[in-house]
């Protein structure tokens, strides 16, 4: 691909993301936190309560654009790039383990003056959400855990592959083919992506391979959050894709059993990122949850 074509596809990707932000009524912003800087998207002005969406490892805030578009809540929505991801930077001395990222997100909320947070976390973001609820219970109003890491009960397909090969295909992205494989692992029914956009998306991942490998190593040090589950009292909704290859669906039941105030919904035909694969369905579940509906009504809302 020529440099001109590369620049054009990168610009088109940026334009598409800008249009999706506008469609979801999200504005871009940033704030300094503990020697680093958080880039984030925001909808709404009141910070007495806010929904905070936390993406997974090697992802960024754009993972939540479709969900935010469909959510009808009047609460302010905050969608940060986590430290070392997207446009956010970490403090020079900090790592990317779950505790460090938890401290970073709590610092982000404090810097903005958020009173109580309703945290939605996917994958690594789910593990961070759990740790936040354990470390700062007074500031966490509720949790929505979407295919959350941190409660491994049964080894996932990805875990088994990594154990056998020592290669994590979710972060070892060195070509467009590797990127396509990663999408196929993460989603049960990957959407069609035009070639020019596929190339632009792949280049972003290829450029970040080294930092993503480091993040994955750091996260694995304290990913297991099962020891804190019994201390979490925040009302919680667990949403899982039945065909998740990254975090086994059995983990959803572990969370449901050990979180004292939780409800669980499993979505058939969905993989690791329900908020991307079925954004309207997940938005309806979240809106119903925030409206206080119990589990049977939640399932009907989906």
Residue, then its C-alpha position, 0 to 999 in steps of 0.5 A: x500500500x502506498x504512503x498516500x493510500x495509507x494516509x487516506x485510509x488512516x484519515x477515513x478511519x479517524x473521520x468514521x470514529x469522529x462521526x460515531x462520537x457525534x452520533x453518540x453525542x460524545x465530546x473529547x476531553x483530557x485531564x491530568x492524573x497522578x503524573x499521567x494524562x487521561x484522554x476520555x469521551x464525555x456526555x453530560x455535565x452532572x458529576x454527582x453520579x456518572x457511568x464510567x466505561x472501562x475497556x479491555x487490554x489492548x483496546x481503547x475508548x472506541x470500543x464503547x461508541x455503539x453502546x453509548x449511542x443506544x443508551x437512553x440514560x440521563x446520567x453523565x457518561x465518561x469513557x476513558x482510554x485506560x493508562x497506556x492505551x489509546x491517547x492516555x499516558x501513564x505516570x513514568x513509574x507506574x505499571x499496568x497491573x490491575x492495582x495500578x490501573x485501579x488507582x489510576x481510574x480512581x484518580x481520574x474520577x477524583x480529578x473530575x470530581x465524580x461523586x459516585x460511579x456506575x462502572x461498566x467494565x469489559x474483560x480487563x476493565x471488568x477486573x479493574x471494576x471489581x477492584x475499584x468496588x473492593x477498594x473504594x466501596x463508597x464511591x462505586x454505586x454499581x457494576x456492570x461486568x461484561x465478559x469480565x476477567x478476574x474470576x477464572x473458573x474454567x480455562x478459556x480457548x485463549x488460555x489453552x492456546x496460550x498455555x500450549x504456544x506461549x503466544x497470545x494472539x490478542x496482542x501479538x499483532x504483526x500483520x493484517x492477517x494477525x489482526x483479522x485472526x484477533x477479531x475472529x477470536x474476540x467476536x463470534x460473528x465478526x462484522x465485515x470491515x472494508x479492506x482499507x479500514x482493516x489495514x488502518x485498524x491493523x496498523x494501529x495494533x501493529x504499532x502498539x504490539x510492544x506496549x500491548x505485550x507489556x500491558x498483558x504481562x503486567x495485568x496477568x500479575x494480579x488479574x485474579x480478583x476472586x479473593x475480593x468478591x465477597x467484600x463487594x456489596x455494590x449492585x451488579x449486573x453480569x452480562x456474558x457472551x455464551x461463545x466467549x473464547x477469551x474468558x470462559x462463560x463459566x466465570x459468569x456463574x462464579x461471579x454471580x455466586x460470589x457477588x452477593x447482590x448480582x444478576x446474570x444474563x448470558x447472550x447466545x451467539x455472542x463472543x467476548x465483546x457483547x457491547x460491540x456485537x450486540x450494542x442495542x441489546x446490551x444498552x437495553x439491559x444496562x438501561x433496565x438495570x439502572x431503572x432497578x428492574x430485577x433479573x427476569x425483567x432484565x432478560x425480557x429487556x434484552 
